[in-house]
Amino acid sequence: MQQLSIFSILQQIADIELIERNLARLNVGEIISTFTCDIERSEKLFTVRSIEFEETFQTSAAAFNYIKNYFENGITQ
């Protein structure tokens, strides 16, 4: 199992909260950049990028659920 520092855990929690607050207001061409990942909105898609993955979603809810599951549980769905 991967060992995380307290700083990393707190940073991930802060990033998830920031993404949750701003994702619904993200306009086409804008990016939410955090320490753990970036979310970019195009005309029809949301792209989530980190060092470990790059995934594309049709809805902001699907993108947020992926981010939350990945960082809280270490898994993707």
C-alpha angles and dihedrals in degrees: 000000000000115000114222128195120237088246091057093049093048090047092052091049091049091048093050090051092048092049092047091052096047108030097084090053095047110125128208109284095019126118133207107211121195135164092260104037148346127235119202125188121212128178094286107001144060115217119201117198134182136150088269103043150005118207134169126213136185096219136040090231092057091047092050093047090052092050093046094048093045096052099035098042104018090236137101128225 
